[in-house]
């Protein structure tokens, strides 16, 4: 049903029947009031809007939560690790020095003895007698031939003086036989020696014979009772009969002369056998 609104000019006019003789009083016009339906509509609209906003927020929150739960990976499982036992500190193994052979020890001892000598070892003549090694002649640290004789205690390595030789001599060929030392040639500091000399501890040196020429740094060896002497260059070789003193030149030398021992090797062997 539709109601038409009255014109504005007719609003607020109340027609009241008047009894004749009654006094009329003016009454203040009542303020125009809107119909209750008109006042209720805005409130309802506001309430509906608020409910709609709340519903929308709840819907969005629900969707966001479901999406997050769907996309989030599962939480890792909580694992409790058992602590490992603490190992005892490792003790470093004791370092063991390398084993040195008897030959190496003897060579080291020989080098020490050679350093104590007042002459160059390779320039001297050597003779072993029991536990003593004799060193005859040689070149001193000043570069001169000497007539000195020294003895080396093979047990302790001690070096002491043992007298003098017949003359200064260095670079003589030497070989031993029956406890006696034979020296051939050498350098006296003034000339090349030609003599073949014999020496033994406690005895004076003696001249056995002479070579045809003087030799220096020659080498010698015994084969039986014959002393063979070969020059350093190998171009001269002699056979000496030490009993008769006869000397003869030879062109073929015994094989024993092919094995040349150095004085250091002789000293090393002597020290090794003495300590063993």
Secondary structure, 3 states (H helix, E strand, C coil): CCCCCCCHHHCCCCCCCCCCCCCCCCCCCCCCCCCHHHHHHHHHHHHHHHHHHHHHHHHHHHHHHHHHHHHCCCCCCCCCCCCCCCCCCCCCCCCCCCCCCHHHHHHHHHHHHHHHCCECHHHCEEEEECCEEEEECCEECCCCECCEEEEEECCCCCEEEEEECCCCCECCEEEEECCEEEEECCECCCCECCEEEEECCCCCCEEEEECCCCCCCCEEEEECCEEEEECCCCCCEEEEECCCCCEEECCCCCHHHHCCCCHHHHHHHHHHHHHC
